[in-house]
Structure formats: structure tokens, C-alpha cells
């Protein structure tokens, strides 16, 4: 069911982009005909079989519990090599080379209730999948293969072995064997925060769904500022705010609601954009990222359909710009002129979910308490609301 990984490089080299709406796993017949499974499946099976050993289960649980990363994730390849390769003792001899040849993977319990329930016993599955809606393929410690419901997790705790979504470089000194001695001194304290720059900020967000399959854990929402590329009719992302950004552009929304203060586009950036692109405006666009932070990877045709439908429904008033006066700072709707999305990524592992283009409430003609911009997705469906302010 999950043989995308065997041919995805060939697809990318040929320049083929698969639409986000097409969630059919590639090469489904291989599992029935005895074909060679993709590397994530082989690794998941070996991982599950290693869990028959109580010592390995105890070691794995200690590493997961000690992980400093969100959802207690471990980078799989790093985990195998930690502590002088302690985990490798419990796998087949060729697993190290297979892991190195595979895409970067992470392992964790994507369902919080599973993480709380697992005591380190043998009642556990190891599941893998490539995209959000692929049918998860799972293995039990005896090597049995199971197909799981992509929408509802089973009662049995499930460890996910999936493509990396986490920036493991953020705390590398903590990615060590917890029983192999101290990892070094504490890092120096961060410098005091600087005053936040003037610009466009998001203060609240609410989405109607998380756009993430349960095997992939918490969502990774990102907000992109899209604008004209040079003097062409193409769009590019000028700035991204999200979980893996730094400073004022960083925010982490792990569920449907978020509040705080995150900078989307500084006043300096906006002024520079306006000077270089007179008469043009910027779009605020939300995605749920699959695997590459702040790089939109999607089907260009689907993006074009989405923005064309939204632009048509709201008279092209689907962008915004600084409309501040000496009395009041305001980010207000403005007319769009660009009409083409240029996909810059030449290789993809999965498709980001297009949550939608922000449209101001006065243009939509509806109002949602506490928010002032609607997030409009495919077929102009409302996928959420955000609150935008100029400071």
C-alpha cells in the first residue's frame, strides 16, 4: 500500500507533481504479490520485531520519555547510533545501512493517550506512512502486518515511524543516550528579547480541522506572505511564520486554536515590497506543512484553482496592505493582480495541505467574533479565521 518511496525520486526527476487530492498510495499490489516493500516498511517491521526484547522496550521508553522535542519525538537514524549504537544490538545486522539509505525518519507516539498508556510492554504496534491520508501499515512485535484506519487510531498504542517533520537541530545536545553519562553543561542563557518590530501581526487563529492524519501527530500550521515575483505574474513566499521559525516569526499551533503575537511581515519588509512592486499587494496564505518547514510543496494546479475561485468570489479583493494613518495603524484588504503560482520545489516527499487564502471579513460580508479575516480554502469553503493587526 505504501510504495511511494520506491518511485518518488523518478517522479520528481520527471517533474511530475501529484495533486493533493489524490491520496491513493502507489504500487498497492506489491504487498499482495510478494514484491519488495519500501524501506520504511522494512524498517518498521524490524523495529516492531526488536520490541519483543524487554531490554529494548525499556531502553526505547527511557529515550522517548527523555526526548526534549515536541511530542517526545526521536530522530530515528540518530536514535539507532546513540550510545555507541546501543539500539542496533536488537535489530538485524543490515538495519544500519538500510536506515542510512532511507529518508530521514522520526519515531514517536502521535496519539497522546497512547504515549500515556504504554508502560513498555509488548502491546504495541509500529506503523508507517508517507502522506497524511495514506493507509497506515503497522507491524506487531511478532512481525504481523496490519492495515490501520487512516481516520481513527486503534486502541493498541501505535509508534509512528514517519518522515521527519521536526527540526532536531534545535536541541542537539539533548539527543543522546540518557544512560551513557552527562551530555555536557547547560547552554548559556538566551540574550534578553529585543523590542518587537513594527509590522503585520497575527494575534489569534482558529481552524475547523487540523488537516493532519493521526499518524502524523500534531499539525504544523504556517502562515505565508505571498507576493509578486519580480515583475512577473508569479507568486513567491516572501516570509513564513511557523513552528520552526525564529524570533518574532515563531509560533506553534498544535490544535485548532491559538492566541499570542506572531509577526507575519515587518513594516520594513512591507515598505521594501511596496517600493519594488508599486500597485501590487500581498496575500496572507495558510498551509499545514507536511515535511519541509516554510517551503510550500503542493500541486500548482490545485493552488491556482483555489486562488482563482477565491479571487472570483470576492472581486479580487483577497490581498492586503498597510493602510495606516497618523492616527491609526491598519492592515486592510486590497486588490490582487498576480494570477500564477510558480512551484519552485523540484523534489517532494508529500503534499502540504492548502488551508486557504485570508480574506477580510468586510469583503466576505460575514463576521466572526474576535477575528477579522476568513481563511478561504478549496471552493471558497471557510477553513478558519485569523485576527490580523498592524503594530
C-alpha positions in Angstrom: 0.0 0.0 0.0 2.8 2.4 0.7 5.2 2.0 -2.1 5.5 5.7 -3.0 9.0 5.9 -1.7 10.3 3.4 -4.3 9.3 5.6 -7.2 9.1 9.1 -5.8 12.6 10.0 -7.0 11.7 9.0 -10.5 8.5 11.1 -10.4 10.4 14.1 -9.1 13.1 13.8 -11.8 10.4 13.7 -14.4 8.8 16.8 -13.0 5.6 15.2 -12.1 3.5 16.6 -9.3 0.7 14.6 -7.8 -2.4 16.5 -6.8 -3.0 16.9 -3.0 -6.5 15.5 -3.5 -5.0 12.2 -4.9 -4.3 10.3 -1.7 -4.1 6.8 -3.4 -0.9 5.1 -2.2 1.4 4.0 -5.1 2.1 0.4 -6.1 -0.6 -1.2 -3.9 -0.3 -4.6 -5.5 3.2 -5.2 -4.2 2.0 -6.3 -0.8 -0.2 -8.9 -2.4 2.3 -10.2 -4.9 5.3 -10.5 -2.6 7.2 -7.6 -4.0 10.0 -5.9 -2.0 8.4 -3.5 0.5 9.7 0.1 0.7 12.4 0.9 3.2 10.1 2.5 5.8 8.0 -0.7 5.9 11.1 -2.9 6.2 12.4 -0.7 9.0 9.0 -0.6 10.7 8.9 -4.4 10.7 12.4 -4.7 12.1 11.6 -2.1 14.7 8.4 -4.0 15.8 10.3 -7.3 16.0 13.0 -5.7 18.1 10.3 -4.7 20.6 9.9 -8.4 21.6 13.0 -7.9 23.7 12.1 -6.4 27.1 15.5 -4.7 27.4 15.0 -2.9 24.1 11.5 -1.8 25.2 12.8 -0.4 28.4 15.6 1.4 26.6 13.3 2.9 24.0 10.8 4.1 26.6 13.6 5.8 28.5 14.7 7.6 25.3 11.2 8.7 24.4 10.4 9.9 27.9 13.7 11.9 27.9 13.3 13.5 24.5 13.2 17.3 24.6 11.4 17.6 21.3 7.7 18.1 20.8 5.6 15.0 21.3 8.7 13.3 22.7 10.0 12.6 19.3 13.3 10.8 18.4 15.1 11.2 15.1 15.2 7.5 14.1 18.7 7.4 12.5 20.2 9.3 15.4 18.5 7.1 17.9 20.0 4.0 16.3 23.5 5.4 16.6 23.2 6.9 20.1 25.2 5.4 23.0 27.6 3.6 20.6 24.8 2.1 18.6 23.1 0.5 21.6 19.7 0.2 19.8 21.4 -1.6 16.9 22.0 -4.7 19.1 18.3 -5.5 18.9 17.9 -5.2 15.1 19.1 -7.3 12.1 22.6 -6.7 11.0 21.7 -4.7 7.9 19.4 -2.2 9.5 22.1 0.5 9.9 22.7 0.6 6.2 19.0 0.5 5.4 18.4 3.3 7.8 21.1 5.4 6.2 19.7 4.8 2.8 16.2 5.7 3.8 14.7 9.2 4.0 15.1 10.9 7.4 12.6 9.4 9.8 11.2 10.2 13.3 9.7 7.9 15.8 7.1 8.8 18.5 3.6 8.1 19.8 1.4 10.5 17.7 -1.6 9.9 19.9 -1.1 11.4 23.4 -3.3 8.7 25.0 -1.1 6.0 23.6 2.0 7.7 24.9 0.5 7.8 28.4 -0.8 4.3 28.3 2.3 2.5 27.1 4.2 1.1 30.0 7.0 -0.5 28.0 5.1 -3.8 27.4 4.7 -5.8 24.2 1.2 -4.5 23.5 2.3 -2.0 20.8 2.4 -1.6 17.1 4.9 0.2 14.8 3.2 2.0 11.9 4.5 3.9 8.9 3.0 6.1 6.2 4.2 8.7 3.8 1.4 11.2 3.4 -1.4 12.3 5.8 -4.1 10.2 4.3 -2.2 7.0 3.3 -3.5 3.9 5.0 -1.0 3.3 7.9 0.8 0.0 7.6 1.6 -1.4 11.0 3.6 -4.4 12.4 3.3 -6.1 15.8 6.3 -7.5 17.7 5.8 -10.9 16.1 6.1 -9.4 12.6 2.4 -9.5 11.8 1.3 -6.9 9.2 -1.8 -4.8 9.8 -3.6 -2.1 7.8 -5.0 0.6 10.1 -7.8 3.1 9.7 -6.3 6.3 8.5 -9.0 8.4 10.3 -9.2 6.6 13.6 -6.3 5.2 15.7 -6.7 1.7 17.2 -6.9 1.1 20.9 -3.5 -0.6 20.8 -0.7 2.0 21.3 1.0 2.9 18.0 4.5 4.1 17.5 4.8 6.0 14.3 7.9 5.7 12.0 7.3 8.5 9.5 9.2 11.2 7.5 10.8 13.9 9.7 8.7 16.9 10.4 10.7 18.1 13.4 13.8 20.4 13.5 16.1 18.1 15.5 18.9 20.6 15.3 17.1 22.9 17.7 18.4 21.0 20.8 21.1 18.6 19.5 22.9 18.3 22.9 19.8 16.5 24.3 19.6 13.9 21.5 21.9 11.4 23.4 21.8 8.2 25.3 20.2 9.0 28.7 22.2 6.2 30.4 25.6 7.0 28.8 26.9 9.8 31.0 26.4 13.5 31.1 25.8 15.3 27.8 27.7 18.4 28.8 27.0 21.6 30.7 23.9 23.7 30.4 23.6 26.0 27.4 24.2 29.7 28.0 21.1 31.7 28.8 19.5 33.5 25.8 20.0 37.2 25.4 17.2 39.5 26.6 14.5 39.8 23.9 14.6 42.9 21.7 11.6 45.2 21.3 9.3 43.6 18.7 9.5 45.3 15.3 6.5 47.2 13.8 4.6 45.3 11.2 1.7 42.9 10.5 0.9 40.5 13.3 -1.4 37.6 13.9 -2.9 37.5 17.4 -5.4 34.6 17.1 -6.2 31.7 14.8 -8.9 29.1 14.7 -9.2 26.3 12.1 -12.1 23.9 11.6 -9.8 20.9 11.4 -6.2 20.0 11.9 -5.5 18.9 8.3 -3.2 16.2 9.7 -3.7 12.4 9.8 -3.5 10.9 13.3 -0.3 9.0 12.4 1.5 12.4 11.8 0.6 13.7 15.2 0.1 17.4 15.9 -0.4 19.8 12.9 2.2 22.3 11.7 0.3 25.4 10.7 2.3 28.0 8.8 1.3 31.5 7.6 3.0 32.7 4.4 3.1 36.2 2.9 2.8 35.7 -0.8 3.6 38.5 -3.3 4.7 39.2 -6.8 7.9 37.6 -8.0 10.0 40.3 -9.6 7.9 41.9 -12.3 6.2 38.7 -13.4 2.7 37.3 -12.9 4.1 34.7 -10.5 3.8 34.5 -6.7 6.5 33.6 -4.3 6.6 33.4 -0.5 8.4 36.5 1.0 8.1 35.5 4.6 6.9 32.5 6.6 5.7 32.3 10.2 5.6 28.9 11.9 6.9 26.4 14.4 10.4 26.2 13.0 10.9 29.9 12.5 12.9 32.0 14.9 12.4 35.3 16.8 9.1 37.1 16.2 8.2 34.9 13.3 7.9 31.8 15.5 4.6 30.3 16.7 3.4 26.8 17.4 -0.2 25.8 16.9 -0.8 22.2 17.9 -4.5 22.2 17.9 -7.4 24.2 16.4 -7.0 27.3 18.5 -4.0 29.6 19.0 -3.5 33.1 20.6 -0.5 35.2 21.1 1.6 37.6 19.0 3.4 36.4 15.9 5.0 38.7 13.3 4.0 37.8 9.7 5.7 40.7 7.8 7.6 43.6 9.3 6.9 47.2 8.4 10.3 47.4 6.8 9.7 44.3 4.7 6.3 45.7 3.6 7.8 49.1 2.7 10.5 47.4 0.7 8.0 45.2 -1.1 5.8 48.2 -1.9 8.7 50.2 -3.3 9.8 47.3 -5.5 6.2 46.4 -6.6 4.2 49.5 -7.0 0.5 48.8 -7.2 0.9 45.3 -6.0 -0.3 43.8 -2.7 0.4 40.7 -0.6 -1.7 37.7 0.3 -1.8 36.1 3.7 -1.9 32.3 3.0 -2.2 29.4 5.5 -0.8 25.9 4.9 -0.5 22.8 7.1 3.1 21.7 6.4 3.9 18.1 5.9 7.7 17.7 6.0 9.7 20.8 4.8 9.3 23.8 7.1 8.3 27.0 5.3 8.5 25.6 1.8 5.2 25.2 0.1 5.1 21.9 -1.7 1.8 21.3 -3.5 0.2 20.8 -6.8 0.4 24.2 -8.7 -2.9 23.5 -10.5 -4.7 23.0 -7.2 -3.3 26.2 -5.8 -4.3 28.0 -9.0 -7.9 26.7 -8.8 -8.1 27.7 -5.1 -6.9 31.3 -5.5 -8.9 31.8 -8.8 -12.1 30.7 -7.1 -11.4 32.9 -4.0 -10.4 35.9 -6.2 -13.5 35.5 -8.4 -15.9 35.2 -5.4 -14.6 38.3 -3.7 -13.9 40.6 -6.6 -10.1 40.2 -6.4 -10.1 41.9 -3.0 -8.2 39.0 -1.5 -4.9 40.6 -0.6 -4.0 43.3 1.9 -1.6 46.2 2.6 -0.7 48.8 5.2 -3.5 51.4 5.3 -2.3 53.1 8.4 -2.7 56.8 9.1 -1.1 59.1 11.6 -4.0 58.3 13.9 -4.5 54.6 13.4 -2.4 51.6 12.3 -4.5 49.3 10.0 -3.9 46.4 7.7 -6.8 46.4 5.2 -8.0 44.5 2.2 -6.5 45.4 -1.2 -6.8 44.2 -4.8 -4.7 41.4 -6.2 -3.1 41.5 -9.6 -1.0 38.3 -9.7 -2.6 35.1 -11.1 0.0 32.4 -11.3 1.7 30.2 -8.7 5.2 29.2 -9.6 6.3 26.0 -7.8 10.0 26.2 -7.0 10.5 22.9 -5.3 11.9 20.3 -7.7 11.5 17.4 -5.3 8.7 16.5 -2.9 8.0 13.8 -0.3 4.4 14.7 0.4 1.9 17.4 -0.3 1.2 20.3 2.1 -2.4 21.0 2.8 -3.6 24.3 1.5 -5.7 25.7 4.3 -6.5 28.8 2.4 -6.2 32.5 1.4 -7.2 35.1 4.0 -10.0 37.5 3.1 -11.1 40.4 5.3 -14.5 40.0 6.9 -15.9 43.2 5.4 -15.3 41.7 1.9 -16.7 38.3 2.9 -19.8 40.1 4.3 -19.8 38.0 7.4 -18.3 38.5 10.9 -16.9 36.1 13.4 -16.4 37.4 17.0 -12.7 38.1 17.8 -11.4 37.6 14.3 -11.3 39.9 11.3 -10.1 37.7 8.4 -11.6 34.5 7.0 -9.4 31.7 5.7 -10.9 30.5 2.4 -9.9 27.1 1.0 -10.9 25.0 -1.9 -14.3 26.0 -3.5 -14.2 29.1 -1.1 -15.0 26.9 1.9 -14.2 28.6 5.2 -11.4 26.6 6.8 -10.8 29.0 9.7 -10.5 32.6 11.0 -7.5 34.7 12.0 -7.1 38.1 13.6 -4.6 40.4 11.9 -3.3 43.8 13.3 -0.7 46.3 12.4 1.6 47.4 15.3 
